[in-house]
Amino acid sequence: SLQPKRVDVSVIAATNRDLRAEVAAGRFRDDLFYRLNVVGVTLPPLRDRRDDIPHLAALFMRESAQRMRKPLTGLTSSAERVLLTARWDGNVRELKNVIERACMLADGSLISERELAGAFGPGGPVQAPRGRAVEHSASRVADTAPLEEIERVHILDRSEEHTSELQ
């Protein structure tokens, strides 16, 4: 159209850098930082929030299975353990890629350790340091639950953790 149209938009931007430090060092414009920094959300790396792994894996598996037209419904418990103990240096993107590759390799309805071994490649998954708690609330939601339900339970879990940290 040649006619101007009024729009109301929000910009969501992400970075793996500390923008305050970048502004202080003169590597990021302070005016842009203050324009973008209306609501800051700091998200720890995946290795520090292992209880998110089953939920993210289920989401990525459903998306990949649908796109590939495969009848996948979940992961075996041993495959889930492999995911929970991996180091995830590549963060959520690495998890998504591993799940997508595992979906390509899967023949049945479940992703097993065999598909994950192929998805991680020749070296297999790099293990997280020992002693790290690998607890999660995936058992509260079925792998085939709607995404909205998984998100609802996840948000409630995070709220409960945050509330207990404040007390």
KELO-800540 format. One record per residue (C-alpha): y, z, x; chain; residue in one letter. Coordinates in Angstrom, 2 decimals, always signed. Layout:
N
+---------+---------+---------+--------+--------+
:       y :       z :       x : chaine : residu :
+---------+---------+---------+--------+--------+
:       Y :       Z :       X :      A :      a :
...
+---------+---------+---------+--------+--------+
END
This chain:
167
+---------+---------+---------+--------+--------+
:       y :       z :       x : chaine : residu :
+---------+---------+---------+--------+--------+
:   +0.00 :   +0.00 :   +0.00 :      A :      s :
:   +3.57 :   -0.56 :   +1.06 :      A :      l :
:   +4.71 :   +2.49 :   -0.88 :      A :      q :
:   +4.86 :   +5.83 :   +0.91 :      A :      p :
:   +2.39 :   +8.40 :   -0.39 :      A :      k :
:   +2.71 :  +12.13 :   -0.05 :      A :      r :
:   -0.40 :  +13.79 :   +1.38 :      A :      v :
:   -1.41 :  +17.33 :   +2.19 :      A :      d :
:   -3.73 :  +17.52 :   +5.18 :      A :      v :
:   -5.18 :  +20.12 :   +7.49 :      A :      s :
:   -6.11 :  +19.42 :  +11.08 :      A :      v :
:   -9.22 :  +21.06 :  +12.47 :      A :      i :
:   -9.43 :  +20.84 :  +16.24 :      A :      a :
:  -12.04 :  +22.23 :  +18.62 :      A :      a :
:  -12.19 :  +22.77 :  +22.34 :      A :      t :
:  -14.30 :  +24.63 :  +24.85 :      A :      n :
:  -11.21 :  +25.68 :  +26.80 :      A :      r :
:   -8.98 :  +28.73 :  +26.50 :      A :      d :
:   -5.83 :  +27.03 :  +25.24 :      A :      l :
:   -3.64 :  +30.09 :  +25.82 :      A :      r :
:   -4.59 :  +29.97 :  +29.49 :      A :      a :
:   -4.03 :  +26.20 :  +29.53 :      A :      e :
:   -0.53 :  +26.69 :  +28.05 :      A :      v :
:   +0.23 :  +29.41 :  +30.61 :      A :      a :
:   -0.91 :  +27.10 :  +33.42 :      A :      a :
:   +1.21 :  +24.24 :  +32.07 :      A :      g :
:   -1.76 :  +22.02 :  +31.26 :      A :      r :
:   -1.31 :  +22.09 :  +27.47 :      A :      f :
:   +1.92 :  +21.72 :  +25.51 :      A :      r :
:   +2.97 :  +25.04 :  +24.02 :      A :      d :
:   +4.60 :  +23.44 :  +20.97 :      A :      d :
:   +1.34 :  +21.64 :  +20.14 :      A :      l :
:   -0.64 :  +24.84 :  +20.68 :      A :      f :
:   +1.53 :  +26.78 :  +18.20 :      A :      y :
:   +1.40 :  +23.93 :  +15.69 :      A :      r :
:   -2.41 :  +23.79 :  +15.86 :      A :      l :
:   -3.09 :  +27.52 :  +16.17 :      A :      n :
:   -2.61 :  +28.54 :  +12.55 :      A :      v :
:   -6.07 :  +30.07 :  +12.27 :      A :      v :
:   -8.03 :  +30.50 :  +15.47 :      A :      g :
:  -11.80 :  +30.78 :  +15.32 :      A :      v :
:  -13.71 :  +31.75 :  +18.41 :      A :      t :
:  -17.35 :  +30.76 :  +18.19 :      A :      l :
:  -19.70 :  +32.15 :  +20.84 :      A :      p :
:  -22.19 :  +29.78 :  +22.49 :      A :      p :
:  -25.53 :  +29.27 :  +20.74 :      A :      l :
:  -27.36 :  +31.37 :  +23.36 :      A :      r :
:  -25.32 :  +34.38 :  +22.16 :      A :      d :
:  -26.12 :  +33.84 :  +18.46 :      A :      r :
:  -29.82 :  +33.12 :  +18.40 :      A :      r :
:  -30.17 :  +34.05 :  +14.75 :      A :      d :
:  -28.29 :  +30.80 :  +13.95 :      A :      d :
:  -30.97 :  +28.66 :  +15.62 :      A :      i :
:  -33.48 :  +28.55 :  +12.72 :      A :      p :
:  -30.73 :  +27.73 :  +10.22 :      A :      h :
:  -29.23 :  +25.00 :  +12.37 :      A :      l :
:  -32.66 :  +23.60 :  +13.22 :      A :      a :
:  -33.56 :  +23.45 :   +9.51 :      A :      a :
:  -30.31 :  +21.65 :   +8.73 :      A :      l :
:  -30.68 :  +19.14 :  +11.57 :      A :      f :
:  -34.33 :  +18.56 :  +10.67 :      A :      m :
:  -33.50 :  +17.84 :   +7.01 :      A :      r :
:  -30.69 :  +15.46 :   +7.98 :      A :      e :
:  -32.82 :  +13.62 :  +10.54 :      A :      s :
:  -35.89 :  +13.49 :   +8.28 :      A :      a :
:  -33.83 :  +12.06 :   +5.44 :      A :      q :
:  -32.22 :   +9.47 :   +7.70 :      A :      r :
:  -35.60 :   +8.51 :   +9.19 :      A :      m :
:  -37.36 :   +8.69 :   +5.80 :      A :      r :
:  -39.94 :  +11.17 :   +7.07 :      A :      k :
:  -41.59 :  +13.83 :   +4.88 :      A :      p :
:  -40.69 :  +16.76 :   +7.17 :      A :      l :
:  -40.41 :  +20.16 :   +5.51 :      A :      t :
:  -40.01 :  +22.58 :   +8.42 :      A :      g :
:  -41.13 :  +23.88 :  +11.78 :      A :      l :
:  -44.28 :  +25.75 :  +12.71 :      A :      t :
:  -43.76 :  +29.37 :  +13.72 :      A :      s :
:  -44.69 :  +28.52 :  +17.32 :      A :      s :
:  -42.10 :  +25.71 :  +17.35 :      A :      a :
:  -39.49 :  +28.14 :  +16.03 :      A :      e :
:  -40.37 :  +30.58 :  +18.84 :      A :      r :
:  -39.85 :  +27.80 :  +21.40 :      A :      v :
:  -36.41 :  +27.10 :  +19.95 :      A :      l :
:  -35.51 :  +30.79 :  +19.89 :      A :      l :
:  -36.42 :  +31.31 :  +23.55 :      A :      t :
:  -34.74 :  +28.18 :  +24.97 :      A :      a :
:  -31.54 :  +28.66 :  +26.97 :      A :      r :
:  -29.41 :  +26.01 :  +25.16 :      A :      w :
:  -27.01 :  +25.15 :  +27.97 :      A :      d :
:  -25.95 :  +22.15 :  +25.88 :      A :      g :
:  -25.18 :  +24.43 :  +22.94 :      A :      n :
:  -25.49 :  +23.16 :  +19.34 :      A :      v :
:  -25.36 :  +19.51 :  +20.41 :      A :      r :
:  -28.43 :  +20.01 :  +22.57 :      A :      e :
:  -30.28 :  +21.67 :  +19.69 :      A :      l :
:  -29.35 :  +18.82 :  +17.36 :      A :      k :
:  -30.57 :  +16.20 :  +19.85 :      A :      n :
:  -33.85 :  +18.05 :  +20.47 :      A :      v :
:  -34.52 :  +18.33 :  +16.74 :      A :      i :
:  -33.67 :  +14.67 :  +16.19 :      A :      e :
:  -36.07 :  +13.59 :  +18.97 :      A :      r :
:  -38.77 :  +15.92 :  +17.59 :      A :      a :
:  -38.33 :  +14.32 :  +14.16 :      A :      c :
:  -38.86 :  +10.90 :  +15.71 :      A :      m :
:  -42.11 :  +12.11 :  +17.28 :      A :      l :
:  -43.42 :  +13.99 :  +14.22 :      A :      a :
:  -46.36 :  +12.58 :  +12.28 :      A :      d :
:  -46.96 :  +15.25 :   +9.64 :      A :      g :
:  -44.75 :  +17.45 :   +7.52 :      A :      s :
:  -44.03 :  +20.09 :  +10.19 :      A :      l :
:  -42.49 :  +19.92 :  +13.65 :      A :      i :
:  -44.80 :  +21.68 :  +16.10 :      A :      s :
:  -44.67 :  +22.69 :  +19.76 :      A :      e :
:  -46.16 :  +19.29 :  +20.61 :      A :      r :
:  -43.18 :  +17.39 :  +19.19 :      A :      e :
:  -40.75 :  +19.83 :  +20.81 :      A :      l :
:  -42.44 :  +19.39 :  +24.19 :      A :      a :
:  -41.81 :  +15.66 :  +23.91 :      A :      g :
:  -38.29 :  +16.24 :  +22.59 :      A :      a :
:  -37.28 :  +18.47 :  +25.50 :      A :      f :
:  -38.63 :  +16.03 :  +28.03 :      A :      g :
:  -40.69 :  +16.38 :  +31.23 :      A :      p :
:  -39.34 :  +19.79 :  +32.31 :      A :      g :
:  -39.71 :  +21.32 :  +28.86 :      A :      g :
:  -37.20 :  +23.82 :  +27.51 :      A :      p :
:  -35.33 :  +25.99 :  +29.98 :      A :      v :
:  -36.10 :  +29.55 :  +28.94 :      A :      q :
:  -33.41 :  +32.11 :  +28.16 :      A :      a :
:  -33.25 :  +35.16 :  +30.45 :      A :      p :
:  -35.85 :  +37.80 :  +29.57 :      A :      r :
:  -34.80 :  +40.91 :  +27.70 :      A :      g :
:  -32.54 :  +39.07 :  +25.32 :      A :      r :
:  -33.01 :  +40.02 :  +21.69 :      A :      a :
:  -34.45 :  +37.17 :  +19.69 :      A :      v :
:  -34.03 :  +38.46 :  +16.18 :      A :      e :
:  -32.88 :  +36.51 :  +13.19 :      A :      h :
:  -32.87 :  +36.57 :   +9.43 :      A :      s :
:  -34.51 :  +33.19 :   +8.86 :      A :      a :
:  -37.23 :  +34.88 :   +6.86 :      A :      s :
:  -34.63 :  +35.67 :   +4.19 :      A :      r :
:  -34.35 :  +31.97 :   +3.34 :      A :      v :
:  -37.08 :  +29.34 :   +3.05 :      A :      a :
:  -36.89 :  +26.28 :   +5.31 :      A :      d :
:  -36.63 :  +24.13 :   +2.21 :      A :      t :
:  -33.82 :  +26.16 :   +0.62 :      A :      a :
:  -30.67 :  +24.28 :   -0.28 :      A :      p :
:  -28.09 :  +24.23 :   +2.51 :      A :      l :
:  -25.67 :  +26.21 :   +0.31 :      A :      e :
:  -28.17 :  +29.09 :   +0.09 :      A :      e :
:  -28.78 :  +29.07 :   +3.86 :      A :      i :
:  -25.02 :  +29.12 :   +4.45 :      A :      e :
:  -24.52 :  +31.93 :   +1.91 :      A :      r :
:  -27.16 :  +34.15 :   +3.54 :      A :      v :
:  -25.79 :  +33.34 :   +6.99 :      A :      h :
:  -22.22 :  +34.26 :   +5.99 :      A :      i :
:  -23.44 :  +37.51 :   +4.45 :      A :      l :
:  -25.38 :  +38.33 :   +7.63 :      A :      d :
:  -22.33 :  +37.66 :   +9.81 :      A :      r :
:  -20.13 :  +39.77 :   +7.49 :      A :      s :
:  -22.57 :  +42.68 :   +7.68 :      A :      e :
:  -22.68 :  +42.46 :  +11.49 :      A :      e :
:  -18.90 :  +42.30 :  +11.72 :      A :      h :
:  -18.50 :  +45.27 :   +9.36 :      A :      t :
:  -21.00 :  +47.36 :  +11.33 :      A :      s :
:  -19.20 :  +46.50 :  +14.59 :      A :      e :
:  -15.92 :  +47.74 :  +13.16 :      A :      l :
:  -17.36 :  +51.11 :  +12.14 :      A :      q :
+---------+---------+---------+--------+--------+
END
